Amino acid sequence: MKKVEAVIKPFKLDEVKDALQEIGVGGMTVTEARGYGRQKGHTELYRGAEYVIDFLPKVRIEVVVPDDMLDRVVETLVATARSGRIGDGKIFVTDIQDVIRIRTGERGPHAV
């Protein structure tokens, strides 16, 4: 099993969620986040004063999928989250050793 974390622009969330559901992803965790990378934030003018906005709003999506779904999930994320502009985000893939469903005690892929 793999855990796929994607940090994307907030306006892409609904499109990404729908696309992942279409390919069979059964659940996901979504967290509001703030950060910067190459984008480096931007400056805004408020009442005549300039402010630097370092951390930009992002959304982090986390899904755990079987190994055989990994490529399809990553391709779907890249295709739907891409706007072509700087700051589109990142995808991180990590191995998952075990999953336990708290309610039933099921373990492994059946618990996802």
N, C-alpha and C positions, 0 to 999 in steps of 0.2 A: 504494500500500500504506500501511497505517496500523499504528502500534504502539499497542496499548491496554494501559495499566498500571492495575491496580486494586489499591488497598490496602484490605483487608477484615479482618474479625474471623476469627481462626484456625478457629473452630468451623464456619464456613461454607465452608471450602475444598473438602471432598469434594462438597458439593451443587453448588457453582459449577463444579468440574471436570467432573462428570457432565453438567451442563446444557450446557457449552460443547462437550463431545464429541458430544452429541446433535445440535447444530446444525452440526457439521462442522469444528470447530476441530481441526486436526491435531496441534498441539503447543503446549506452554506452558512457561514458566520460572516456578518458584515460589521465592521467597526469604522467609525469616523476617525480620521487621523489628520495630522498636519505635518508637513515636512518640506524639504527642498533637496534638490540635487543640482544638476547643471542649470536648472531654471533660476536658481539663486534668489527667488522672490522678486519683489518689485516695489517701487515707491508710489505713494498716493499723496494727493494734496487734500488737506482737510482744514478749512478755515484759514487758509493762507500759509499753513505750516506743512512741511513735507515729512512724511512718515515712511519708514522702511518696513515693509511687510516681509519678514524673513520666511515664515512658515506658511505655506499655502495649503488650503483644504484639499484633502485626499480621502479616499475610501479604501479600506483594506478588506479584501474578500479572502476567506479561507475555506477550502474544500479538501476533503480526504477522499481519494479515489483509488480503485484497484490499479495495479501497474498497467494493465492492458488498456485503460482509459486515458492514461497520462497524456499521450501525444495529442489525442483528440481535444482534451480539455485545454491544453496549452495553445493549440492552433486556434481554438474558438476564442480564448481570451485575447490573443494577439489580434485576431481579425476584428473583434467587436470593440475592443478598448482603444484601438489606434485611431487617433485623429490626424496624425501626420505632423503635429506640432510638438515642440519641446515640452516636456513634463507629462507625457502620456503615461509614464509609470514603469513599474518593474514587475517581474514574475519570479518568485523563488520556489524551488522544488526541494523538498526534504523527504527522507525516508521515515516511515512510521513503523515502529516495532510492534505495537499492539493497540487495539481499541477495545474499550469495555463499555457496554451500554449499562448505565447505572441502574435503571429500572429492573432489567431482567438478568443482568450478569453475563449476557452474551459477550463473546470475545471474537476478535478478528474481523474479517470482512463483513460478516453477518451483522455486526454491531454498527456498521456505518449506515 
